């Protein structure tokens, strides 16, 4: 009961401080971490697509095409 009353009895400055701590030390870091994870996932997907297409359009494929032309 005493804890509930003390939470309700916070001053405006204390409420603002708690709100700013929550925003800058909890919400923003979680948001940034999520954006970084999204960027890493996008990069890994792009890399996989590039490696998949390298067999079709890369140096080895061009060498294979040149070898077929020589025949």
The 8 nearest C-alpha neighbors of each residue, nearest first, counted from 0:
[[1, 3, 2, 4, 5, 6, 7, 8],
 [0, 2, 4, 3, 5, 6, 7, 8],
 [3, 1, 5, 4, 0, 6, 7, 8],
 [4, 2, 6, 0, 5, 1, 7, 8],
 [3, 5, 1, 7, 2, 6, 8, 0],
 [4, 6, 8, 2, 7, 3, 1, 9],
 [7, 5, 3, 4, 8, 9, 2, 1],
 [6, 8, 4, 5, 9, 3, 2, 10],
 [7, 9, 5, 6, 4, 10, 3, 11],
 [10, 8, 7, 6, 13, 14, 11, 5],
 [9, 11, 13, 12, 14, 8, 15, 7],
 [10, 12, 14, 13, 15, 9, 16, 8],
 [13, 11, 15, 10, 14, 16, 9, 17],
 [12, 14, 16, 10, 15, 11, 9, 17],
 [15, 13, 11, 17, 16, 12, 18, 10],
 [14, 16, 18, 12, 13, 17, 19, 11],
 [17, 15, 13, 19, 18, 14, 12, 20],
 [16, 18, 20, 14, 15, 19, 21, 13],
 [17, 19, 15, 21, 16, 20, 14, 22],
 [20, 18, 22, 16, 21, 17, 23, 15],
 [21, 19, 17, 23, 18, 24, 22, 16],
 [20, 22, 18, 25, 19, 24, 23, 17],
 [21, 23, 26, 19, 20, 25, 24, 27],
 [24, 22, 20, 27, 21, 25, 19, 26],
 [23, 25, 20, 21, 22, 28, 26, 27],
 [26, 24, 21, 22, 28, 27, 23, 29],
 [25, 27, 22, 29, 28, 30, 23, 24],
 [26, 28, 30, 29, 23, 25, 31, 22],
 [29, 27, 31, 30, 26, 25, 32, 24],
 [28, 30, 32, 26, 27, 31, 33, 25],
 [31, 29, 27, 33, 28, 32, 26, 34],
 [32, 30, 28, 34, 33, 29, 27, 35],
 [31, 33, 35, 29, 34, 30, 28, 36],
 [34, 32, 36, 30, 31, 35, 29, 37],
 [33, 35, 37, 31, 36, 32, 38, 30],
 [34, 36, 38, 32, 37, 33, 31, 39],
 [37, 35, 33, 39, 34, 38, 32, 40],
 [36, 38, 34, 40, 35, 39, 33, 41],
 [39, 37, 41, 35, 40, 36, 42, 34],
 [40, 38, 42, 36, 41, 37, 43, 35],
 [41, 39, 37, 43, 42, 38, 44, 36],
 [40, 42, 38, 44, 39, 43, 45, 37],
 [43, 41, 39, 45, 44, 40, 46, 38],
 [42, 44, 46, 40, 45, 41, 39, 47],
 [45, 43, 41, 47, 42, 46, 40, 48],
 [44, 46, 42, 48, 43, 47, 41, 49],
 [47, 45, 43, 49, 48, 44, 42, 50],
 [46, 48, 44, 50, 49, 45, 51, 43],
 [47, 49, 51, 45, 46, 50, 52, 44],
 [50, 48, 46, 52, 51, 47, 53, 45],
 [49, 51, 53, 47, 52, 48, 46, 54],
 [52, 50, 48, 49, 53, 47, 54, 55],
 [51, 53, 49, 55, 54, 50, 56, 48],
 [54, 52, 57, 50, 56, 55, 51, 49],
 [55, 53, 52, 57, 56, 60, 51, 59],
 [54, 56, 52, 53, 60, 57, 51, 59],
 [55, 57, 53, 60, 54, 52, 58, 61],
 [58, 56, 53, 60, 59, 54, 55, 61],
 [57, 59, 61, 60, 62, 56, 53, 54],
 [60, 58, 62, 61, 57, 63, 54, 56],
 [59, 61, 63, 62, 57, 58, 55, 56],
 [62, 60, 64, 58, 63, 59, 65, 57],
 [63, 61, 65, 59, 60, 64, 66, 58],
 [62, 64, 60, 66, 61, 65, 59, 67],
 [63, 65, 61, 67, 66, 62, 60, 68],
 [66, 64, 62, 68, 67, 63, 61, 69],
 [67, 65, 63, 69, 64, 68, 62, 70],
 [66, 68, 64, 70, 65, 69, 63, 62],
 [69, 67, 65, 66, 70, 64, 63, 62],
 [68, 70, 66, 67, 65, 64, 63, 62],
 [69, 67, 68, 66, 65, 64, 63, 62]]
